[in-house]
């Protein structure tokens, strides 16, 4: 199984902003890392910090 993990700090104040920021981040990662075209977002870890919302995105190869 091939897996990819990316961490980001997202600046957002509401749940709607967080969802939009996560979608933008996934698009940005897919553009920067072409190998993610063969992957799907498998899991998402979130934690709130002073700097913002820490998001850990887990991608795995599509089966």
C-alpha positions in Angstrom: 0.0 0.0 0.0 1.3 3.4 -0.9 0.4 6.3 1.3 1.2 10.0 1.4 0.8 12.3 4.4 0.8 16.1 4.2 0.5 18.6 7.1 -0.9 22.1 6.8 -1.9 25.0 9.0 -5.2 26.5 7.8 -6.4 29.9 8.8 -10.1 29.8 9.4 -12.7 31.0 11.9 -15.8 29.0 11.0 -16.5 25.4 9.9 -17.5 26.6 6.4 -14.1 28.4 6.1 -12.3 25.3 7.3 -14.0 23.1 4.7 -13.2 25.5 1.9 -9.6 25.8 3.1 -9.3 22.0 3.2 -10.7 21.7 -0.3 -8.2 24.4 -1.6 -5.4 22.6 0.1 -6.2 19.3 -1.5 -6.4 20.9 -4.9 -3.1 22.6 -4.3 -1.4 19.4 -3.2 -2.8 17.5 -6.2 -1.4 20.2 -8.5 2.0 20.2 -6.9 2.3 16.4 -6.5 1.0 14.6 -9.7 1.4 11.2 -8.0 -1.7 12.1 -6.0 -3.8 11.7 -9.2 -3.8 8.0 -8.5 -4.8 8.5 -4.9 -7.9 9.4 -2.9 -8.1 11.2 0.4 -8.3 8.4 2.9 -8.3 10.2 6.2 -8.1 13.7 7.8 -6.7 14.6 11.2 -7.5 18.0 12.7 -6.3 19.8 15.8 -6.8 23.4 16.8 -3.6 25.4 17.7 -2.9 29.1 18.3 -1.4 29.4 14.7 -4.6 28.0 13.2 -6.2 24.7 12.4 -3.6 21.9 11.9 -4.7 19.6 9.2 -3.0 16.2 8.4 -4.2 14.8 5.1 -3.7 11.1 4.4 -3.9 9.9 0.8 -3.7 6.3 -0.4 -3.6 4.7 -3.8 -7.1 4.0 -5.3 -7.8 0.2 -5.3 
